[in-house]
């Protein structure tokens, strides 16, 4: 009897020890799995942090390189007219000392031309800074793009006529709306027209057209001017790009206009494309912006 009792006790103890052993092994396994998972998660996060760090470093390097290139180009853009102003001032002094009024007037005209270039450059830089500043706080409102461009077309026709250039304007009978900043949209149209006019020869023509699509409106501006080489099209939107020629030196732009236009159009959720088949083939500029269907109360407002 005692033997049976002791045997049962031993069996119970063995079972208890087996249970505790299995439980302990399970706890060790769970702890090991947890540790492995934690280690894996830490490695994953560290790798992610390293990837993000490397990306940030590359972006900083890219921004610094871009900033350096921008400053170098900006320095060149200021240096060129300033150097010309210094030379023309010296010539003006010589003409004044020699009593040559005709020569003096020519030097004054040249000085005024280069001062105008510097003024336009400063205006473009101020606009570029304003666009970059307004990126995060741009307030879009319903704008009748039809009325805006119709008003600009009237002004464009007068300016083109003075330059002996024919201007054509065409739009749909339907009033078209977009959500945007009216001043910025007006600036885009003005810049594209200025580029077309600068590249147009006397007797040439510029056509501006507004079309409606189910989800967008498209502004197309075509000229038959000096055109652009196909390999230069990719450079058009870079700061200070002057791949597009002009008919005369006094109409030469700062090279910032299209760069600013692209930023403005993209801020409005649109895109801008410039096309040309080469020298003397003219240019086709296309701006496409999401269309907005205004309700009656907004139309009346």
GUROKE-273452 format. One record per residue (C-alpha): residue in three letters; y, z, x. Coordinates in nm, 3 decimals. Each point is the difference from the previous one (the first is absolute). Example, Ala and Ser with C-alpha at 12.3 -4.5 7.8 and 13.67 -1.06 7.14 Angstrom:
2
+------+---------+---------+---------+
! rest !      py !      pz !      px !
+------+---------+---------+---------+
!  ala !  -0.450 !   0.780 !   1.230 !
!  ser !   0.344 !  -0.066 !   0.137 !
+------+---------+---------+---------+
This chain:
301
+------+---------+---------+---------+
! rest !      py !      pz !      px !
+------+---------+---------+---------+
!  unk !   0.000 !   0.000 !   0.000 !
!  unk !   0.234 !   0.092 !   0.279 !
!  unk !  -0.088 !  -0.319 !   0.177 !
!  unk !   0.084 !  -0.205 !  -0.305 !
!  unk !   0.329 !   0.187 !  -0.043 !
!  unk !   0.096 !  -0.056 !   0.365 !
!  unk !  -0.095 !  -0.364 !  -0.027 !
!  unk !   0.224 !  -0.046 !  -0.304 !
!  unk !   0.285 !   0.171 !   0.184 !
!  unk !  -0.046 !  -0.227 !   0.299 !
!  unk !  -0.012 !  -0.305 !  -0.226 !
!  unk !   0.321 !   0.112 !  -0.170 !
!  unk !   0.170 !   0.061 !   0.331 !
!  unk !  -0.112 !  -0.340 !   0.128 !
!  unk !   0.129 !  -0.167 !  -0.314 !
!  unk !   0.332 !   0.184 !   0.030 !
!  unk !   0.029 !  -0.089 !   0.365 !
!  unk !  -0.088 !  -0.361 !  -0.079 !
!  unk !   0.264 !  -0.012 !  -0.272 !
!  unk !   0.262 !   0.156 !   0.228 !
!  unk !  -0.101 !  -0.236 !   0.278 !
!  unk !   0.032 !  -0.305 !  -0.226 !
!  unk !   0.332 !   0.130 !  -0.130 !
!  unk !   0.123 !   0.058 !   0.353 !
!  unk !  -0.107 !  -0.347 !   0.106 !
!  unk !   0.176 !  -0.146 !  -0.304 !
!  unk !   0.315 !   0.192 !   0.085 !
!  unk !  -0.015 !  -0.117 !   0.361 !
!  unk !  -0.057 !  -0.359 !  -0.112 !
!  unk !   0.288 !   0.018 !  -0.248 !
!  unk !   0.227 !   0.152 !   0.263 !
!  unk !  -0.101 !  -0.269 !   0.248 !
!  unk !   0.062 !  -0.273 !  -0.258 !
!  unk !   0.335 !   0.154 !  -0.087 !
!  unk !   0.094 !   0.021 !   0.366 !
!  unk !  -0.104 !  -0.361 !   0.054 !
!  unk !   0.202 !  -0.108 !  -0.305 !
!  unk !   0.303 !   0.196 !   0.120 !
!  unk !  -0.034 !  -0.148 !   0.348 !
!  unk !  -0.037 !  -0.349 !  -0.146 !
!  unk !   0.302 !   0.050 !  -0.225 !
!  unk !   0.204 !   0.132 !   0.292 !
!  unk !  -0.099 !  -0.298 !   0.215 !
!  unk !   0.088 !  -0.235 !  -0.286 !
!  unk !   0.339 !   0.160 !  -0.049 !
!  unk !   0.067 !   0.005 !   0.374 !
!  unk !  -0.089 !  -0.369 !   0.020 !
!  unk !   0.225 !  -0.069 !  -0.299 !
!  unk !   0.283 !   0.195 !   0.164 !
!  unk !  -0.050 !  -0.193 !   0.323 !
!  unk !   0.006 !  -0.331 !  -0.187 !
!  unk !   0.317 !   0.103 !  -0.185 !
!  unk !   0.153 !   0.122 !   0.326 !
!  unk !  -0.081 !  -0.330 !   0.173 !
!  unk !   0.144 !  -0.189 !  -0.296 !
!  unk !   0.317 !   0.209 !   0.010 !
!  unk !   0.031 !  -0.059 !   0.373 !
!  unk !  -0.039 !  -0.375 !  -0.050 !
!  unk !   0.259 !   0.003 !  -0.279 !
!  unk !   0.243 !   0.198 !   0.216 !
!  unk !  -0.052 !  -0.244 !   0.287 !
!  unk !   0.047 !  -0.293 !  -0.239 !
!  unk !   0.317 !   0.152 !  -0.145 !
!  unk !   0.140 !   0.073 !   0.344 !
!  unk !  -0.081 !  -0.353 !   0.114 !
!  unk !   0.155 !  -0.143 !  -0.317 !
!  unk !   0.305 !   0.223 !   0.045 !
!  unk !   0.038 !  -0.108 !   0.363 !
!  unk !  -0.030 !  -0.367 !  -0.092 !
!  unk !   0.248 !   0.047 !  -0.284 !
!  unk !   0.252 !   0.167 !   0.229 !
!  unk !  -0.045 !  -0.271 !   0.263 !
!  unk !   0.058 !  -0.271 !  -0.261 !
!  unk !   0.295 !   0.191 !  -0.144 !
!  unk !   0.151 !   0.032 !   0.347 !
!  unk !  -0.040 !  -0.373 !   0.053 !
!  unk !   0.155 !  -0.080 !  -0.339 !
!  unk !   0.309 !   0.204 !   0.086 !
!  unk !   0.018 !  -0.108 !   0.363 !
!  unk !   0.011 !  -0.372 !  -0.073 !
!  unk !   0.313 !  -0.005 !  -0.223 !
!  unk !   0.169 !   0.270 !   0.209 !
!  unk !  -0.052 !  -0.211 !   0.313 !
!  unk !   0.144 !  -0.299 !  -0.185 !
!  unk !   0.298 !   0.208 !  -0.117 !
!  unk !   0.069 !   0.107 !   0.358 !
!  unk !  -0.005 !  -0.363 !   0.117 !
!  unk !   0.219 !  -0.128 !  -0.283 !
!  unk !   0.245 !   0.285 !   0.058 !
!  unk !   0.029 !  -0.103 !   0.364 !
!  unk !   0.055 !  -0.363 !  -0.102 !
!  unk !   0.258 !   0.112 !  -0.255 !
!  unk !   0.191 !   0.191 !   0.267 !
!  unk !   0.001 !  -0.308 !   0.222 !
!  unk !   0.122 !  -0.223 !  -0.283 !
!  unk !   0.274 !   0.249 !  -0.093 !
!  unk !   0.114 !   0.024 !   0.362 !
!  unk !   0.005 !  -0.380 !   0.022 !
!  unk !   0.187 !  -0.034 !  -0.331 !
!  unk !  -0.285 !  -0.206 !  -0.151 !
!  unk !   0.026 !   0.081 !  -0.372 !
!  unk !  -0.275 !  -0.243 !  -0.107 !
!  unk !  -0.242 !   0.151 !   0.249 !
!  unk !   0.099 !   0.350 !  -0.107 !
!  unk !  -0.066 !  -0.081 !  -0.367 !
!  unk !  -0.347 !  -0.133 !   0.090 !
!  unk !  -0.085 !   0.318 !   0.189 !
!  unk !   0.127 !   0.213 !  -0.289 !
!  unk !  -0.219 !  -0.196 !  -0.244 !
!  unk !  -0.301 !   0.051 !   0.227 !
!  unk !   0.074 !   0.372 !   0.026 !
!  unk !   0.030 !   0.028 !  -0.378 !
!  unk !  -0.333 !  -0.182 !  -0.040 !
!  unk !  -0.182 !   0.243 !   0.228 !
!  unk !   0.171 !   0.300 !  -0.159 !
!  unk !  -0.133 !  -0.129 !  -0.332 !
!  unk !  -0.351 !  -0.013 !   0.146 !
!  unk !   0.027 !   0.358 !   0.118 !
!  unk !   0.129 !   0.109 !  -0.340 !
!  unk !  -0.291 !  -0.170 !  -0.177 !
!  unk !  -0.245 !   0.158 !   0.241 !
!  unk !   0.141 !   0.347 !  -0.065 !
!  unk !  -0.011 !  -0.059 !  -0.377 !
!  unk !  -0.365 !  -0.105 !   0.024 !
!  unk !  -0.086 !   0.306 !   0.211 !
!  unk !   0.168 !   0.225 !  -0.256 !
!  unk !  -0.194 !  -0.170 !  -0.280 !
!  unk !  -0.328 !   0.035 !   0.193 !
!  unk !   0.067 !   0.371 !   0.048 !
!  unk !   0.083 !   0.037 !  -0.369 !
!  unk !  -0.320 !  -0.177 !  -0.110 !
!  unk !  -0.211 !   0.220 !   0.228 !
!  unk !   0.181 !   0.310 !  -0.128 !
!  unk !  -0.048 !  -0.097 !  -0.365 !
!  unk !  -0.372 !  -0.077 !   0.029 !
!  unk !  -0.107 !   0.341 !  -0.128 !
!  unk !   0.277 !   0.047 !  -0.256 !
!  unk !   0.041 !  -0.352 !  -0.139 !
!  unk !   0.063 !   0.024 !  -0.374 !
!  unk !  -0.120 !  -0.305 !  -0.190 !
!  unk !   0.143 !  -0.092 !  -0.340 !
!  unk !  -0.041 !  -0.298 !  -0.234 !
!  unk !   0.205 !  -0.294 !   0.131 !
!  unk !   0.050 !  -0.336 !  -0.167 !
!  unk !  -0.083 !  -0.222 !   0.294 !
!  unk !   0.100 !  -0.301 !  -0.211 !
!  unk !   0.358 !   0.124 !  -0.047 !
!  unk !   0.025 !   0.118 !   0.360 !
!  unk !  -0.105 !  -0.336 !   0.147 !
!  unk !   0.202 !  -0.201 !  -0.252 !
!  unk !   0.310 !   0.183 !   0.117 !
!  unk !  -0.088 !  -0.055 !   0.364 !
!  unk !  -0.073 !  -0.368 !  -0.067 !
!  unk !   0.356 !  -0.056 !  -0.119 !
!  unk !   0.135 !   0.146 !   0.326 !
!  unk !  -0.256 !  -0.187 !   0.210 !
!  unk !   0.100 !  -0.332 !  -0.156 !
!  unk !   0.367 !   0.053 !   0.088 !
!  unk !  -0.082 !   0.096 !   0.360 !
!  unk !  -0.241 !  -0.293 !   0.042 !
!  unk !   0.253 !  -0.245 !  -0.141 !
!  unk !   0.257 !   0.114 !   0.258 !
!  unk !  -0.257 !  -0.083 !   0.272 !
!  unk !  -0.077 !  -0.341 !  -0.158 !
!  unk !  -0.348 !   0.118 !  -0.101 !
!  unk !  -0.145 !  -0.060 !  -0.347 !
!  unk !  -0.136 !   0.312 !  -0.174 !
!  unk !  -0.252 !  -0.012 !  -0.286 !
!  unk !  -0.093 !   0.297 !  -0.221 !
!  unk !  -0.286 !   0.010 !  -0.249 !
!  unk !  -0.140 !   0.285 !  -0.205 !
!  unk !  -0.214 !   0.059 !  -0.307 !
!  unk !   0.166 !   0.040 !  -0.339 !
!  unk !  -0.168 !   0.340 !  -0.029 !
!  unk !   0.187 !   0.297 !   0.147 !
!  unk !  -0.215 !   0.150 !   0.275 !
!  unk !   0.002 !   0.363 !   0.109 !
!  unk !  -0.123 !   0.194 !   0.301 !
!  unk !   0.011 !   0.365 !   0.101 !
!  unk !   0.221 !   0.017 !   0.304 !
!  unk !   0.327 !   0.081 !   0.171 !
!  unk !   0.259 !  -0.255 !  -0.109 !
!  unk !   0.204 !   0.016 !   0.318 !
!  unk !  -0.301 !  -0.045 !   0.225 !
!  unk !  -0.131 !  -0.291 !  -0.208 !
!  unk !   0.341 !  -0.165 !   0.015 !
!  unk !  -0.004 !   0.044 !   0.379 !
!  unk !  -0.337 !  -0.180 !   0.026 !
!  unk !   0.129 !  -0.298 !  -0.198 !
!  unk !   0.321 !  -0.010 !   0.204 !
!  unk !  -0.183 !   0.010 !   0.331 !
!  unk !  -0.242 !  -0.278 !  -0.094 !
!  unk !   0.290 !  -0.216 !  -0.117 !
!  unk !   0.200 !   0.069 !   0.317 !
!  unk !  -0.299 !  -0.105 !   0.212 !
!  unk !  -0.045 !  -0.320 !  -0.200 !
!  unk !   0.371 !  -0.085 !   0.018 !
!  unk !   0.015 !   0.067 !   0.375 !
!  unk !  -0.286 !  -0.245 !   0.053 !
!  unk !   0.134 !  -0.270 !  -0.236 !
!  unk !   0.181 !  -0.308 !   0.122 !
!  unk !   0.300 !  -0.143 !  -0.186 !
!  unk !  -0.135 !  -0.201 !  -0.290 !
!  unk !  -0.312 !   0.212 !  -0.015 !
!  unk !  -0.131 !   0.193 !  -0.297 !
!  unk !  -0.124 !   0.347 !  -0.092 !
!  unk !  -0.212 !   0.069 !  -0.309 !
!  unk !  -0.051 !   0.348 !  -0.146 !
!  unk !  -0.247 !   0.057 !  -0.280 !
!  unk !  -0.127 !   0.301 !  -0.198 !
!  unk !  -0.344 !  -0.021 !  -0.162 !
!  unk !  -0.198 !   0.235 !  -0.222 !
!  unk !  -0.366 !   0.091 !   0.041 !
!  unk !  -0.218 !   0.241 !  -0.202 !
!  unk !   0.043 !   0.287 !   0.244 !
!  unk !   0.287 !  -0.107 !   0.223 !
!  unk !   0.322 !  -0.197 !   0.044 !
!  unk !   0.042 !  -0.245 !   0.283 !
!  unk !   0.324 !  -0.103 !   0.169 !
!  unk !  -0.025 !  -0.323 !   0.201 !
!  unk !   0.278 !  -0.126 !   0.223 !
!  unk !  -0.043 !  -0.339 !   0.172 !
!  unk !   0.228 !  -0.178 !   0.244 !
!  unk !  -0.030 !  -0.331 !   0.186 !
!  unk !   0.155 !   0.133 !   0.321 !
!  unk !  -0.111 !   0.035 !   0.360 !
!  unk !  -0.336 !   0.162 !  -0.084 !
!  unk !  -0.223 !   0.227 !   0.208 !
!  unk !  -0.283 !  -0.077 !   0.237 !
!  unk !  -0.333 !   0.118 !  -0.153 !
!  unk !  -0.081 !   0.216 !   0.304 !
!  unk !   0.330 !   0.185 !  -0.047 !
!  unk !  -0.064 !   0.098 !  -0.363 !
!  unk !  -0.192 !   0.315 !   0.098 !
!  unk !   0.302 !   0.127 !   0.195 !
!  unk !   0.253 !  -0.042 !  -0.280 !
!  unk !  -0.017 !   0.355 !  -0.130 !
!  unk !   0.022 !   0.169 !   0.340 !
!  unk !   0.331 !   0.175 !   0.081 !
!  unk !   0.252 !  -0.232 !   0.169 !
!  unk !  -0.223 !  -0.301 !  -0.056 !
!  unk !   0.202 !  -0.320 !   0.023 !
!  unk !  -0.274 !  -0.258 !  -0.027 !
!  unk !   0.191 !  -0.170 !  -0.281 !
!  unk !   0.284 !  -0.217 !   0.121 !
!  unk !   0.344 !  -0.048 !  -0.148 !
!  unk !   0.229 !  -0.300 !  -0.010 !
!  unk !   0.284 !   0.165 !   0.192 !
!  unk !   0.035 !   0.296 !   0.231 !
!  unk !   0.240 !   0.184 !  -0.231 !
!  unk !  -0.270 !   0.015 !  -0.269 !
!  unk !  -0.262 !   0.149 !   0.233 !
!  unk !  -0.129 !   0.325 !  -0.150 !
!  unk !  -0.098 !   0.333 !   0.152 !
!  unk !  -0.374 !  -0.051 !  -0.042 !
!  unk !  -0.030 !   0.310 !  -0.220 !
!  unk !   0.045 !  -0.158 !  -0.342 !
!  unk !  -0.360 !  -0.100 !  -0.074 !
!  unk !  -0.130 !   0.323 !   0.152 !
!  unk !   0.216 !   0.193 !  -0.248 !
!  unk !  -0.096 !  -0.233 !  -0.287 !
!  unk !  -0.370 !   0.059 !   0.055 !
!  unk !   0.047 !   0.377 !  -0.002 !
!  unk !   0.201 !  -0.018 !  -0.323 !
!  unk !  -0.250 !  -0.230 !  -0.172 !
!  unk !  -0.294 !   0.219 !   0.104 !
!  unk !   0.184 !   0.308 !  -0.130 !
!  unk !   0.000 !  -0.178 !  -0.336 !
!  unk !  -0.374 !  -0.060 !   0.018 !
!  unk !   0.043 !  -0.370 !   0.076 !
!  unk !  -0.046 !  -0.245 !   0.282 !
!  unk !   0.209 !  -0.263 !   0.176 !
!  unk !  -0.132 !  -0.319 !   0.159 !
!  unk !   0.183 !  -0.258 !   0.211 !
!  unk !  -0.146 !  -0.350 !   0.032 !
!  unk !   0.104 !  -0.302 !   0.206 !
!  unk !  -0.173 !  -0.310 !   0.137 !
!  unk !   0.214 !  -0.015 !   0.312 !
!  unk !   0.329 !  -0.126 !   0.138 !
!  unk !   0.228 !  -0.169 !  -0.256 !
!  unk !  -0.260 !   0.063 !  -0.273 !
!  unk !   0.199 !   0.270 !  -0.176 !
!  unk !  -0.118 !   0.345 !  -0.105 !
!  unk !  -0.153 !   0.143 !  -0.316 !
!  unk !   0.054 !   0.375 !  -0.053 !
!  unk !  -0.201 !   0.169 !  -0.275 !
!  unk !   0.053 !   0.355 !  -0.128 !
!  unk !  -0.244 !   0.138 !  -0.255 !
!  unk !   0.062 !   0.335 !  -0.173 !
!  unk !  -0.196 !   0.175 !  -0.277 !
!  unk !   0.135 !  -0.086 !  -0.342 !
!  unk !   0.125 !   0.269 !  -0.236 !
!  unk !  -0.015 !  -0.038 !  -0.376 !
!  unk !   0.311 !   0.179 !  -0.123 !
!  unk !   0.007 !   0.149 !  -0.350 !
!  unk !   0.282 !  -0.059 !  -0.247 !
!  unk !   0.186 !   0.324 !   0.072 !
!  unk !   0.007 !  -0.072 !   0.372 !
!  unk !   0.122 !  -0.354 !  -0.062 !
!  unk !   0.284 !   0.133 !  -0.213 !
!  unk !   0.084 !   0.261 !   0.265 !
+------+---------+---------+---------+
